[in-house]
Amino acid sequence: MTQNRKLWIGLFLIMITVLVVCSPPFQQFASIPGEIRLFEGSLKTLNFSMPVTGQYQTTNPNVVEVNGTTRKSGEVNLNEPIKLKTKHAGNAKILLKWGMIPFKSVEVNVLPDIKVYPGGESIGVKLKSAGVMVVGHHLVQSGDNKISPAKEAGIQTGDLIVRINGRYIHDLKEVSELVNEAGQEGNKIKLEILRGKEKKEIAITPVQDRENKKYQLGIYIRDESAGVGTLTFYHPETRKFGALGHVISDIDTGKPIVVGDGYIVRADVSSIEKGLNGSPGEKFASFKKQKLGKITGNTPFGIFGKMNQEPDFIKDKKAMPIALSEQVKEGPARILTVVEGQKVESFDIEIVNVIQQRYPATKGMIIKVTDPDLLDKTGGIVQGMSGSPIIQDGKIVGAVTHVFVNDPTSGYGAFIEWMLKDAGINLSQTTELKAS
């Protein structure tokens, strides 16, 4: 009898727990995070739907007002929405209590109201590496033997040669001259290389090619890369820009190019090869001579740098606010890009999936082109469209980064806040969110 009674009591408690957990007030309470990020001048409501009166305490009412007042504490009706209005950039902690019992603490991080001009313009990208990259090996016919001195010494494809005999290297001609000079003098040549984040010094004896009589190391090297992409944003206060939404890698080695020098120019789209299943399309464009800006960074989120002067194409645009990663939602959006000449056009897309990120990661959204005109002209997302800004609810939320090879109508997008971070535009406390 006692055992059955305990069983029934246990089942009753489980049922009560399930009913409480599934109730709308509990669901709303659980959905309120422990940290909220907001921009200056924005409004946020907290809904508890609890038919009781509670109290609030705030550490900094000059940063966030609670229900329209700058008082540090007061009563709140927990059955009505609690309104938070941000005033100035900074931090404030809001503690909610029922009687003497604290039941919810919310930290509010108020960020500066940053606005940038959306891009969409096609750009030519010319990037010179900080040194020369080894992209392959070859055999040198030296006497009766064929040899690659660099390969035998341990030089690998993807290594970046930054100095030779203590001298910084900037182009291929310098390498050829130093190698030939060392060979003629019968000396070894000392290479300082970067392999990922590791530095190495390797000494190699050049060998003379039997046919052209020049001394060689038996490696193929490259010092620059060029291509077409799309500008994502321009920040007027700093003249900084971001583009592409993905890293530029060497075509042969797949290794990211370490920036030595580089610049962007306007590009005139002449034709487009439509994307097909299994075969991504491509923009073809001619480069203009005038340099728009200098490239200073090449990261997983794109290329970044500074414009030489305020670009003329922003005259017909308005600066737009940005969305934080947690503000992006599934649903309609649009992209800005060029499909002919230099005309930036707006096209409809759908954000079909938002991947919540606590830390910067390149694949933040899955997008799908829905605009019939863009599908007719390009088949969807094509190479050269990377960097096209994604707009949702009047805010820049991210940029197009990659196309799905087997479905050119769809691809990935990166969140704009990670691009701004890599551009050096300060969004205070945007790299990590605390757990609720």
Rosetta blueprint (number, residue, H / E / L):
1 M L
2 T H
3 Q H
4 N H
5 R H
6 K H
7 L H
8 W H
9 I H
10 G H
11 L H
12 F H
13 L H
14 I H
15 M H
16 I H
17 T H
18 V H
19 L H
20 V H
21 V H
22 C H
23 S L
24 P H
25 P H
26 F H
27 Q H
28 Q H
29 F H
30 A H
31 S H
32 I L
33 P L
34 G L
35 E E
36 I E
37 R E
38 L E
39 F E
40 E L
41 G L
42 S L
43 L E
44 K E
45 T E
46 L E
47 N L
48 F L
49 S L
50 M L
51 P L
52 V L
53 T E
54 G E
55 Q E
56 Y E
57 Q E
58 T E
59 T L
60 N L
61 P L
62 N L
63 V L
64 V E
65 E E
66 V E
67 N L
68 G L
69 T E
70 T L
71 R L
72 K L
73 S E
74 G E
75 E E
76 V E
77 N E
78 L L
79 N L
80 E L
81 P L
82 I E
83 K E
84 L E
85 K E
86 T E
87 K L
88 H L
89 A L
90 G E
91 N E
92 A E
93 K E
94 I E
95 L E
96 L E
97 K E
98 W E
99 G L
100 M L
101 I E
102 P E
103 F E
104 K E
105 S E
106 V E
107 E E
108 V E
109 N E
110 V E
111 L E
112 P L
113 D L
114 I L
115 K E
116 V E
117 Y E
118 P E
119 G L
120 G L
121 E L
122 S E
123 I E
124 G E
125 V E
126 K E
127 L E
128 K E
129 S E
130 A E
131 G E
132 V E
133 M E
134 V E
135 V E
136 G E
137 H E
138 H L
139 L L
140 V E
141 Q E
142 S E
143 G L
144 D L
145 N E
146 K E
147 I E
148 S L
149 P H
150 A H
151 K H
152 E H
153 A H
154 G L
155 I L
156 Q L
157 T L
158 G L
159 D L
160 L E
161 I E
162 V E
163 R E
164 I E
165 N L
166 G L
167 R E
168 Y E
169 I L
170 H L
171 D L
172 L H
173 K H
174 E H
175 V H
176 S H
177 E H
178 L H
179 V H
180 N H
181 E H
182 A H
183 G H
184 Q H
185 E H
186 G L
187 N L
188 K L
189 I E
190 K E
191 L E
192 E E
193 I E
194 L E
195 R E
196 G L
197 K L
198 E E
199 K E
200 K E
201 E E
202 I E
203 A E
204 I E
205 T L
206 P L
207 V E
208 Q E
209 D L
210 R L
211 E L
212 N L
213 K L
214 K L
215 Y E
216 Q E
217 L L
218 G L
219 I E
220 Y E
221 I E
222 R E
223 D E
224 E E
225 S E
226 A E
227 G E
228 V E
229 G E
230 T E
231 L E
232 T E
233 F E
234 Y E
235 H E
236 P L
237 E L
238 T L
239 R L
240 K E
241 F E
242 G E
243 A E
244 L L
245 G L
246 H L
247 V L
248 I L
249 S E
250 D L
251 I L
252 D L
253 T L
254 G L
255 K L
256 P E
257 I L
258 V L
259 V E
260 G E
261 D E
262 G E
263 Y E
264 I E
265 V E
266 R E
267 A E
268 D E
269 V E
270 S E
271 S E
272 I E
273 E E
274 K L
275 G L
276 L E
277 N L
278 G L
279 S E
280 P L
281 G E
282 E E
283 K E
284 F E
285 A E
286 S E
287 F E
288 K E
289 K E
290 Q E
291 K E
292 L E
293 G E
294 K E
295 I E
296 T E
297 G E
298 N E
299 T E
300 P L
301 F L
302 G E
303 I E
304 F E
305 G E
306 K E
307 M E
308 N L
309 Q L
310 E L
311 P L
312 D H
313 F H
314 I H
315 K L
316 D L
317 K L
318 K L
319 A L
320 M E
321 P E
322 I E
323 A L
324 L L
325 S H
326 E H
327 Q H
328 V L
329 K L
330 E L
331 G E
332 P E
333 A E
334 R E
335 I E
336 L E
337 T E
338 V E
339 V L
340 E L
341 G E
342 Q L
343 K L
344 V E
345 E E
346 S E
347 F E
348 D E
349 I E
350 E E
351 I E
352 V E
353 N E
354 V E
355 I L
356 Q L
357 Q L
358 R L
359 Y L
360 P L
361 A L
362 T L
363 K L
364 G L
365 M E
366 I E
367 I E
368 K E
369 V E
370 T L
371 D L
372 P H
373 D H
374 L H
375 L H
376 D H
377 K H
378 T H
379 G L
380 G L
381 I L
382 V E
383 Q E
384 G L
385 M L
386 S L
387 G L
388 S L
389 P E
390 I E
391 I E
392 Q E
393 D L
394 G L
395 K E
396 I E
397 V E
398 G E
399 A E
400 V E
401 T E
402 H E
403 V E
404 F E
405 V L
406 N L
407 D E
408 P E
409 T E
410 S E
411 G E
412 Y E
413 G E
414 A E
415 F E
416 I H
417 E H
418 W H
419 M H
420 L H
421 K H
422 D H
423 A H
424 G L
425 I L
426 N L
427 L L
428 S L
429 Q L
430 T L
431 T L
432 E L
433 L L
434 K L
435 A L
436 S L
